[in-house]
């Protein structure tokens, strides 16, 4: 399981290993990982962690433009920079360059009742601390 701590909330997510094995493996190599998550600019109700020109050696896999609340997607770069996105509501994943599709690699299964409040905090209070670890 993926343990996520963000803005005082705890979440647990399952890895989507069958649908996105390369993305899950690449993300696991990054663990433990700490950063800050900010509200998306173009995509709707989500938070994102920009990763710049990080290249983890993967391409599209289980890619979606419309993640559901609680889904984590990893965009491995290309048209836009590499990034992680966490949907807390409706998302149509995009950047200033246009529509994007990211690799859905994990889904929150515990703590979902706190996603909307996390989104509110990102929007109105700014960047929030976030950490990822595996249990």
N, C-alpha and C positions, 0 to 999 in steps of 0.2 A: 504494500500500500504506500501511497505517496502522502506524506504528512505536510500540510500547508498551514503556516501561521501568518495571519495578515491582520493588522490593525486591531490586535487584541482578540481576534477570532481564531478558532481552530477548525480546520477542514481535513477530511480524509478523502482521497481519490483513488480510484482503481486505474491502473495502467491499461491501456487498450493494446495489449501485446499482440493479439492476433491480427488486428487491423493495421497497426502501425509499429511493427517490430523494430525497424531501423531508427525511428524517431524516439521510441521508448529507450532504446539502448544509448542513443546519443544524449538524451536528457539525463539518464542515470549517470553517465560519465561526468556530468556537471555537478552532481550532488555531493555534499550538501551545497545549496545555493542560497545566497541572501541578496536582496536588492530592494528596490522601491518600485511600487506599481502606481501608475498614474491613469487617470481616466482617458479613454480613447478620444481621438480628435474627430475621426471621420466615420467610425464604425457603429455608433449607437451606444448600447448599454453594456460596456465592457471596460476592463482595465488592461493596460499593456505594459510590458517591460521591454524597452528598446535594447537591442543587443548589438547595434552597429553593424560592423562588417564581420562579425563572428561567423566562421565557417565550420560547421560540425560534420560536413561531408555527406549530407543527405539531400534528397530531392523531394518532390511531391509524393505523399503517401497518405492514404485515407484523408485526402484534402477536402475541405469544405469552406464555403464562403459564409455559411449561415450556422455557426455553432449555437447550440441550445444553452440555456442557463446551466452553469456548472461545468461546461466543457472547456478544457484547456487546449489551445492550438499553438503549434510551433510553426512559424513561417521561417523557412531556412534561407531567406534572402533571394535576391534576383531583381525583380522590378523595384522593390523597396528594401529597406534594411531588414536584417534578421530580427525577429521579435517573438515574444510570448504574448498570448492574449487569453484572458479569462473572461468569459461571458457571464454576466449576472442577470441579463435580460435579453431583449431582442438585439441581435447583432447582424449586420451585413458588412463583413470584413472588407476594409478598403484602406487606401493610403492616398496621399495627394496625387499619386500616379494613377489612381483608379482602383477598380475591384481587384481583390486578392483572394487566394484560397490558401489556408494554412492546414497543417497536419494535425488532426484531432488525435491526441495521444493519451489523454487522461480525462476522467469524468469524476467530479466530486459526488460522493455518495453519502457523506456525513457532514452536517453543518450547513446544508443548503439554505436553511431558514435565515442564515446571516448574510447571504450573498447580496441581497438588495441593500442592506445597511452598509456593507463594504462599498458597494457602488456609490451610495450617497456620500460617504466619507471621501472617496476618491474625487468625486465631482466638486463637492463644496469645501472640503478641508485640504485638498491637494494630495501630493504623493504620500503613500502609506508604506510602512515597512512590510516586507513579505519574505518568508523563508520557506524553503522546500527541503525535505529530507525523506529518506525511505525507512519504513519500519519493517 
